[in-house]
Amino acid sequence: MRSWIWLCAIGPAKPDSCSPEVAVSSNLLQRRHHRDRPHLNYGSPGCPCVGLDGLNRTASPDQALVGTHCDNWTRHCMEETCQAWCFVDPCQCNVSSRPTAATEGFAWQGHALFASSETCNLSLAGSERSKSKKGNSSASPVETPSFCRNFDQDNYGNEKCKCIGIEHLTGNVSAEVDGEKVPYPMDVGSHCSRWDDQPVGICSKEDRPSWCGKNWCYVDPCACAISEPPKVSSYFPKVTYGKKPLYYSYETCGSFDTFTFDSRSACVNQETEAKCLGIGADPDDPELRKCAWGGPEIKCLGKELLHFCQVNDQTIQDWTWWSFSRGDVQRGHMGPAVVTAGIYVLILLFFLMVLRGLL
């Protein structure tokens, strides 16, 4: 019963609009929108909607997480005058946002989760609807909450590659891991944790893989500037963060990624352009491809990293070096670090021999 109460509490509603039947209808509204997800509204660039869009509870597959994109989540209404809103990160929001009954008990990167309707209005700039709204251009500066000053890198990843996901969600979600259905908590990937360390599936066996006990989290591929690139998730292929598929990172949580080494379908494991572009729902359609080819040096990565995100030159250089090192290890060759160390040893031996000859 609480689910429809807090949905209605975010904004004003008509007396007959806050009812369990209406809340259920909003789920039907959401399902219809998800059929046309590329056209969903994810807020303004200065205050994007947050949350994993399309993540459905195992027990109630029709009830996906609300607030992950702009919509009239509060009540069943299809009129143009209805107010759309979404969840936002107050530390990355330059428009009006506030905590509401809908965000109560939830967290984002260790701090309070807010909601905003203004970001949904601003994102419609240029349309007839946004032109009819007044006061957006003269809005006063938004004060950043004090809790944004400190970021917990131990629990939420490297500051250059933060974990994403709404914490403290109830329920479970199912993912296929090594051919088996494995339950995960609804807030999976929202912080650094050993999410795979469970008494079910492949990680419950005595000879379980090493990655079962490693920390990882989901990250925004366009906001991840660390030396190892994030990888496209295989657990929830239909779930998105904004308009991007889910990406995960072990390195941001201080772990060595052995999970990806075992994955034949991972973009980073494709050694040729043909194999790289052949991964995805339709290899002949660039829009449906999972991976993109970055050339012989950087090789194969998730397509968002190369075609959608604005990655700086230093990060590209780091990823190129990582790809080179990793390729040698995968092929059973000595990596560049080992080669470099060997060269230094040979130089040292040469000088020792010269010194011995002089003595």
Secondary structure, DSSP 8 states (H G I E B T S, - for coil): -HHHHHHHTTS---TTTSSHHHHHHHHHHHHHHHTTGGG---EETTEEB-S-BT-B-SS-TT-B-TTSSSB--SS---STTS--BEEE-GGG--S--B--TTTTT-EETTEE-EEESHHHHHTTTTSHHHHT--SSTT-------GGGG---HHHH--TTS-B-SEES--SEEEEEETTEEEEEETTTTSSSB-TT--SSGGGGSTT--GGGG--BEEE-GGG--SSS--EE-SS-TT-EETTEE-EEESGGGT----TGGG-TT-GGG--SHHHHHT-BS-TT-TTTBSEEE--TTT-EEEHHHHHTS---HHHHHHHHHHHHHHHHHHTTS--HHHHHHHHHHHHHHHHHHHHHHH-
